[in-house]
Amino acid sequence: MELGADDFLYRAPTRDALGRRGERLGAIAGFPWFGEWGRDTAISLPGLLLARGRVEECGDALCGLVRFLRRGLLPNIFGLGLEDSQYGSADAALWFARAVQLFDRAGGDQGRLCEVLLPALIEIAERCIEGGELAVHSDASGMLWAGSSELNATWMDARLASGPVTPRAGCAVELNGLWYQLLAYLAELCERCGERARVRGWRALAELCGRSFLERLWIEDERRLADVWRPDGLDASVRPNMVLAAALELSPLSTEQRAGVVQRAELELLTPRGLRTLSPADPAYRGEYRGSPEARDLAYHQGTVWPWLLGFHVEATLRAFPGDRARTARLTSIVDELIETAREGGLGHVAEVFGGDPPHRAGGCFAQAWSTAELLRARQLLGAVEP
């Protein structure tokens, strides 16, 4: 699968505001029919490159993405430049910020971090605070809003002619986990890069966001996170987005709260192929990904298993249960078994999705960048655990 990871990396053509052509390091989302997507690229780069020790190449790719920032957003579909790229993703820029932090933690070049990447992160955060496209804005609670009744701006973006299949407009849990991490990381990075006048402001915003995150999204009697908060009610669906939030290094969640999220995921979402997108106990659950395009769209984020989520489940588990050898051994076995599926339909690659019900049939693209990337990262994380 190491060799398969290189299949997604390519030299992407670019064009600047003056029409001058160049190139950057990019990542194809999946084969045979996907191009390069901002969210997928930002999620995939740490596994495709950092997990394999290619730190400065990851820095190259991240710096290449900076030129596509537009009013604090990154494209969900890339063109040659800003004018022909499509900006429909509220979270691509937040996933980019996470990738920058992981690049930093891996020993990335401090000059690039302070001179190129920090200004980009500040632009993203300031635009979120001001508000703008895709209804993205930070409210008085410090939390981040995104989307509308007609627009799903998160990764659960399947839609029919009648509208989004999985409506998530409001304060989505993983967006706000990423938003908190960005604010907390900005305080840290500004201090390190000599921007000390900004540190107190970012730290205060992070503390406000963190308090609101727990007040709005933490379900105390169930010891887990809700999926989306809105003024008219809480979407308490059991989805893997709570695991994404619980996996992040900088988080308002305590170790015990992370553990509650992991335990609920173990009970209802974890399979030998990754995490389900919805609990089987939910009436809206769909356990098979097959049939017509409409049938597949209806199942895409309503129970279908996504392998890339396993990397975050591993990370969340290691943060919640450090030293738990039984859990580590079980996850190692699942990761190894899933990597072995690369010997089947994808010839060195892991599929995009699997059915939520046994036998968990493979579906979607036969080769998906973030499936490969997160399995490589999961293997690295598990390999770092002392036996």
C-alpha positions, -999 to 999 in steps of 0.1 A, spaced: 0 0 0 30 23 4 36 22 -33 -1 27 -39 0 60 -20 22 75 -46 -5 69 -73 -26 98 -58 2 124 -58 7 145 -90 21 177 -103 -10 199 -106 -9 228 -132 -16 263 -118 -22 298 -131 -17 329 -110 -36 362 -112 -14 374 -140 -20 343 -161 14 329 -155 15 291 -154 32 269 -128 27 237 -109 22 224 -74 21 191 -56 -15 179 -54 -35 147 -46 -62 130 -66 -92 121 -44 -98 87 -60 -98 65 -91 -113 60 -116 -136 91 -116 -125 117 -91 -102 147 -96 -86 168 -69 -109 180 -41 -98 204 -13 -112 185 16 -98 152 5 -64 167 -2 -61 183 32 -72 152 50 -50 129 29 -17 148 29 -7 138 65 -11 101 57 3 102 21 34 122 31 40 128 68 33 92 78 60 82 53 86 107 65 82 130 35 78 161 57 91 188 34 71 175 4 40 180 26 52 215 32 54 220 -5 19 208 -10 5 229 18 22 261 6 8 253 -29 -27 253 -15 -23 288 0 -26 305 -34 -62 290 -37 -75 307 -5 -104 329 -13 -122 348 15 -110 322 39 -122 292 19 -103 265 -1 -120 249 -31 -139 217 -30 -129 212 -66 -97 227 -80 -92 245 -113 -60 261 -125 -66 292 -103 -92 309 -81 -114 320 -110 -122 284 -122 -121 266 -89 -154 257 -71 -158 269 -35 -186 248 -19 -168 234 11 -170 250 45 -145 226 61 -117 223 35 -98 253 50 -102 239 85 -88 205 75 -60 224 58 -53 241 92 -51 206 108 -27 195 82 -5 225 89 -5 216 126 5 180 119 33 193 95 45 214 124 44 185 148 64 164 123 92 189 124 82 211 94 102 241 84 96 269 109 103 296 82 75 283 61 52 280 91 57 316 101 61 333 68 36 315 46 13 292 66 6 313 96 -8 343 75 -30 318 57 -44 304 90 -50 339 103 -69 348 71 -91 316 75 -99 324 111 -106 361 105 -129 353 76 -148 328 97 -153 354 124 -165 381 99 -188 357 81 -191 351 44 -199 325 18 -217 292 26 -232 309 56 -199 303 75 -197 326 105 -188 325 142 -216 336 165 -216 353 199 -209 319 215 -176 316 196 -189 285 177 -188 281 140 -219 279 118 -221 266 82 -245 255 56 -282 260 50 -313 240 43 -303 237 6 -265 233 12 -245 207 29 -211 222 34 -195 194 53 -181 161 40 -216 145 43 -226 162 12 -248 137 -8 -279 153 -22 -309 144 -43 -331 167 -65 -352 173 -33 -322 185 -13 -294 172 10 -297 136 21 -280 143 54 -289 179 65 -263 192 88 -267 230 87 -258 247 120 -230 240 144 -216 207 132 -195 188 157 -164 181 136 -164 217 122 -164 231 157 -138 206 169 -115 218 140 -125 254 147 -114 252 184 -82 235 174 -74 263 148 -80 290 174 -59 272 201 -31 265 176 -31 301 164 -24 313 199 5 288 201 19 295 166 16 333 169 36 333 201 63 311 185 65 333 154 68 365 173 32 377 168 27 380 205 1 409 203 -23 384 188 -19 356 213 -43 368 240 -71 373 215 -68 339 199 -66 322 233 -97 340 245 -117 330 214 -105 294 219 -117 294 255 -151 309 246 -155 283 218 -145 255 240 -170 263 267 -198 267 242 -188 235 224 -193 215 256 -225 234 266 -241 228 232 -228 195 220 -219 173 250 -247 149 260 -239 142 296 -263 113 303 -251 95 272 -214 105 276 -210 114 240 -213 143 215 -243 153 194 -238 157 157 -252 192 151 -265 220 173 -292 244 161 -314 269 180 -344 248 172 -330 216 185 -301 192 188 -294 165 161 -283 138 185 -277 112 157 -248 88 166 -224 95 138 -186 93 134 -183 131 133 -180 130 171 -150 107 167 -133 133 144 -137 159 171 -125 136 198 -94 127 179 -79 162 176 -49 170 198 -62 204 209 -98 199 222 -121 211 249 -129 175 257 -114 158 288 -98 124 285 -129 109 301 -151 126 276 -130 114 247 -133 79 262 -171 82 263 -171 91 226 -148 62 217 -169 37 237 -201 47 219 -183 44 186 -171 9 195 -206 -2 203 -224 12 173 -201 24 145 -169 3 145 -167 -25 119 -138 -45 104 -138 -20 75 -140 13 93 -167 34 109 -204 34 99 -217 69 91 -248 63 112 -258 39 140 -278 8 130 -301 17 158 -312 48 139 -345 44 119 -327 62 90 -299 36 88 -292 20 55 -269 -11 57 -262 -17 20 -244 5 -5 -256 -7 -38 -283 -2 -65 -292 29 -85 -273 62 -81 -302 74 -60 -302 44 -37 -264 47 -32 -267 85 -25 -294 76 1 -270 52 18 -237 72 13 -237 88 48 -266 70 63 -248 38 75 -222 32 48 -187 24 62 -158 47 53 -123 33 59 -107 68 63 -126 73 95 -106 44 111 -75 66 113 -94 91 135 -109 63 156 -74 50 163 -62 85 172 -91 91 195 -87 57 212 -50 63 218 -58 97 234 -87 83 255 -72 50 266 -34 54 267 -17 21 276 -48 0 269 -31 -29 252 -63 -48 244 -78 -19 225 -45 -13 207 -42 -49 197 -78 -50 184 -73 -19 163 -40 -31 150 -58 -63 138 -85 -43 121 -61 -20 104 -40 -49 92 -71 -67 79 -83 -37 61 -49 -31 45 -51 -67 32 -82 -57 12 -58 -39 -11 -49 -73 -25 -85 -77 -37 -104 -54 -61 -81 -24 -59 -47 -41 -67 -28 -22 -41 -56 2 -31 -84 4 -5 -119 11 -17 -138 43 -10 -166 27 10 -180 -6 23 -216 -16 32 -226 -10 68 -239 -46 72 -219 -78 70 -202 -89 48 -194 -52 42 -191 -53 4 -167 -28 -11 -182 0 -32 -175 34 -47 -140 41 -61 -117 11 -61 -89 34 -49 -95 64 -26 -67 87 -13 -80 93 22 -87 55 27 -50 48 20 -37 79 38 -56 73 70 -47 37 72 -10 46 67 -14 72 95 -32 47 117 -4 22 113 21 48 122 2 58 153 -2 22 164 34 15 157 45 43 180 27 26 210 50 8 233 43 -30 234 
